[in-house]
């Protein structure tokens, strides 16, 4: 092979490190078609029909913007959050999804230099007017990595209940609520024989469900989930997704996920964000099958991510 031929085909020659990597070209003369795993769309649609309509509006964002110094991470976003629904926030990394999520219970303000414009309403009241501990009992958070406390399974869940009481409740008074939270999180049957076991000895999937139990022990109205399955194996992910389907029957769930198939499976509504803007918001089937915005079509088709 001649030197000219090697330059013409750099993929076969590792002696040319100065050549740029190949660029992926996207055809613009046709509409990209979203691709789903076989059966996913039909199954997700059937589950949504079984769920029925969502409940009353629980939260509302009105022209919400979040800035880190002069950088505007979230730009003028308005959307509702309803009880009885799961809202999936999708978009590429750095598009503002997690920042928006953390703003709903004022976690963003723990970051130095962060400021907020617009309003976040919980049952019609601006969250800025609520005492922050009380707000976070009503709008609970589950993080990307499981973060159980270094204490027993029982005490992990009981902690959330104890901190909202002026007097420390006795264990026998706490037990019914702890067991209820563990049942609702789908964990009780696996740990019922040893609630005093250290939580850190649980598997990753069990730890994440324990964190969910801790979050819902105070009976919140909204549950925020920041990529709760990203560190889990497929079996644990399936368990968490089924759990989300159950929890959204009694509260509002807002979940950030990079997994488009997951968003399609569990989302009743989907919001697509790009570079801080809310590009599209609507029913999951509409966003994935018949998106209105060209940028949404490209993203769900895999043209960028």
KAJO-V131898 format. One record per residue. SS is DSSP state (helix for helix, strand for strand, loop for the rest). OMEGA is omega in whole degrees, 0 to 359 (NA if undefined). NEAR is the number of other C-alpha atoms within 10 Angstrom. Layout:
# KAJO-V131898
ss={SS | SS}
omega={OMEGA | OMEGA}
near={NEAR | NEAR}
This chain:
# KAJO-V131898
ss={loop | loop | helix | helix | helix | helix | helix | helix | loop | helix | helix | helix | loop | loop | loop | loop | loop | loop | loop | loop | loop | loop | loop | loop | loop | loop | loop | loop | loop | loop | loop | loop | loop | loop | loop | loop | loop | loop | loop | helix | helix | helix | helix | helix | helix | helix | helix | helix | helix | helix | helix | loop | loop | loop | loop | loop | strand | strand | strand | strand | strand | strand | strand | strand | strand | strand | strand | strand | loop | loop | strand | strand | strand | strand | strand | strand | strand | strand | strand | strand | strand | strand | loop | loop | loop | strand | strand | strand | strand | strand | loop | loop | loop | loop | loop | loop | helix | helix | helix | helix | helix | helix | helix | loop | loop | loop | loop | helix | helix | helix | loop | loop | loop | strand | strand | strand | strand | strand | strand | strand | strand | strand | loop | loop | strand | strand | helix | helix | helix | loop | loop | helix | helix | helix | helix | helix | helix | helix | strand | strand | strand | strand | loop | loop | loop | loop | loop | loop | loop | loop | loop | strand | helix | helix | helix | helix | helix | helix | helix | helix | helix | helix | loop | loop | loop | loop | loop | loop | loop | loop | helix | helix | helix | helix | helix | helix | helix | helix | helix | helix | helix | helix | helix | helix | loop | loop | loop | helix | helix | helix | helix | loop | loop | loop | loop | loop | loop | strand | helix | helix | helix | loop | loop | helix | helix | helix | helix | helix | helix | helix | helix | helix | helix | helix | helix | helix | loop | loop | loop | loop | loop | strand | strand | strand | strand | strand | loop | loop | loop | loop | loop | loop | loop | helix | helix | helix | helix | helix | helix | helix | helix | helix | helix | helix | helix | helix | helix | loop | loop | loop | loop | strand | strand | strand | strand | strand | loop | loop | loop | helix | helix | helix | helix | helix | helix | helix | loop | loop | strand | strand | strand | strand | strand | strand | loop | loop | strand | strand | strand | strand | strand | strand | strand | helix | helix | helix | helix | helix | helix | loop | loop | loop | loop | helix | helix | helix | helix | helix | helix | helix | loop | loop | loop | loop | loop}
omega={183 | 177 | 180 | 181 | 180 | 179 | 181 | 181 | 186 | 182 | 181 | 187 | 181 | 179 | 185 | 184 | 183 | 180 | 180 | 177 | 180 | 178 | 176 | 181 | 181 | 177 | 181 | 183 | 176 | 182 | 178 | 180 | 178 | 180 | 178 | 176 | 182 | 176 | 184 | 185 | 181 | 180 | 180 | 178 | 179 | 179 | 180 | 178 | 178 | 183 | 183 | 183 | 177 | 182 | 182 | 177 | 181 | 178 | 176 | 174 | 180 | 178 | 182 | 171 | 177 | 182 | 168 | 189 | 179 | 181 | 181 | 184 | 176 | 191 | 166 | 184 | 174 | 175 | 178 | 174 | 187 | 169 | 179 | 180 | 170 | 177 | 179 | 175 | 181 | 179 | 181 | 179 | 178 | 183 | 177 | 183 | 184 | 176 | 178 | 181 | 183 | 178 | 184 | 175 | 171 | 174 | 180 | 184 | 175 | 178 | 181 | 177 | 181 | 177 | 183 | 172 | 183 | 185 | 169 | 185 | 172 | 185 | 175 | 181 | 178 | 183 | 178 | 181 | 182 | 174 | 194 | 179 | 178 | 178 | 184 | 169 | 181 | 179 | 188 | 187 | 171 | 189 | 184 | 177 | 176 | 183 | 177 | 177 | 179 | 179 | 185 | 175 | 181 | 185 | 175 | 181 | 182 | 181 | 182 | 180 | 182 | 186 | 179 | 178 | 178 | 176 | 181 | 180 | 176 | 183 | 182 | 176 | 181 | 190 | 180 | 181 | 177 | 180 | 179 | 180 | 179 | 177 | 182 | 178 | 177 | 184 | 191 | 183 | 182 | 185 | 188 | 184 | 184 | 180 | 179 | 176 | 176 | 183 | 183 | 176 | 178 | 174 | 181 | 179 | 177 | 178 | 180 | 177 | 175 | 178 | 176 | 178 | 179 | 182 | 184 | 181 | 180 | 179 | 179 | 176 | 182 | 177 | 179 | 182 | 182 | 181 | 188 | 183 | 189 | 182 | 187 | 175 | 184 | 181 | 178 | 178 | 180 | 179 | 180 | 179 | 177 | 178 | 178 | 178 | 178 | 184 | 184 | 175 | 186 | 178 | 176 | 178 | 174 | 185 | 171 | 178 | 172 | 183 | 184 | 178 | 178 | 178 | 179 | 182 | 190 | 185 | 167 | 174 | 180 | 174 | 180 | 180 | 178 | 179 | 176 | 180 | 169 | 184 | 183 | 177 | 179 | 175 | 183 | 181 | 181 | 183 | 185 | 185 | 183 | 182 | 181 | 185 | 179 | 181 | 176 | 179 | 180 | 184 | 182 | 176 | 178 | 180 | 174 | 182 | NA}
near={5 | 7 | 7 | 8 | 11 | 15 | 14 | 11 | 9 | 16 | 12 | 11 | 12 | 8 | 10 | 12 | 9 | 6 | 10 | 8 | 9 | 8 | 6 | 8 | 7 | 11 | 9 | 8 | 6 | 7 | 11 | 17 | 14 | 17 | 13 | 16 | 7 | 8 | 9 | 14 | 19 | 13 | 13 | 21 | 18 | 11 | 15 | 20 | 11 | 9 | 16 | 12 | 13 | 18 | 15 | 14 | 16 | 18 | 24 | 21 | 20 | 16 | 15 | 19 | 23 | 25 | 17 | 16 | 11 | 10 | 9 | 18 | 21 | 26 | 21 | 16 | 19 | 16 | 15 | 15 | 23 | 22 | 21 | 25 | 29 | 29 | 28 | 27 | 27 | 24 | 26 | 16 | 13 | 13 | 19 | 23 | 29 | 21 | 18 | 24 | 20 | 17 | 17 | 25 | 26 | 19 | 15 | 21 | 15 | 9 | 9 | 9 | 11 | 16 | 15 | 17 | 14 | 16 | 19 | 25 | 19 | 23 | 13 | 11 | 13 | 15 | 19 | 14 | 9 | 13 | 9 | 14 | 13 | 11 | 18 | 21 | 23 | 19 | 24 | 23 | 26 | 22 | 15 | 17 | 17 | 21 | 15 | 21 | 16 | 12 | 15 | 18 | 27 | 24 | 22 | 22 | 29 | 23 | 17 | 18 | 22 | 16 | 14 | 13 | 9 | 7 | 8 | 12 | 14 | 9 | 12 | 8 | 9 | 18 | 15 | 11 | 17 | 28 | 21 | 15 | 24 | 27 | 15 | 18 | 26 | 20 | 20 | 20 | 10 | 12 | 15 | 14 | 9 | 12 | 17 | 14 | 15 | 17 | 22 | 17 | 12 | 15 | 12 | 18 | 22 | 23 | 21 | 27 | 26 | 27 | 26 | 30 | 28 | 28 | 25 | 30 | 24 | 23 | 19 | 18 | 20 | 29 | 25 | 23 | 23 | 20 | 18 | 23 | 25 | 14 | 15 | 19 | 11 | 12 | 10 | 18 | 17 | 14 | 16 | 22 | 18 | 14 | 16 | 22 | 21 | 16 | 19 | 24 | 17 | 16 | 22 | 27 | 27 | 26 | 26 | 22 | 23 | 17 | 14 | 18 | 18 | 17 | 25 | 24 | 23 | 24 | 26 | 28 | 23 | 25 | 23 | 24 | 25 | 22 | 17 | 22 | 18 | 21 | 17 | 17 | 21 | 17 | 16 | 26 | 20 | 13 | 21 | 25 | 17 | 13 | 20 | 15 | 12 | 12 | 17 | 23 | 20 | 19 | 20 | 24 | 19 | 14 | 16 | 12 | 12}
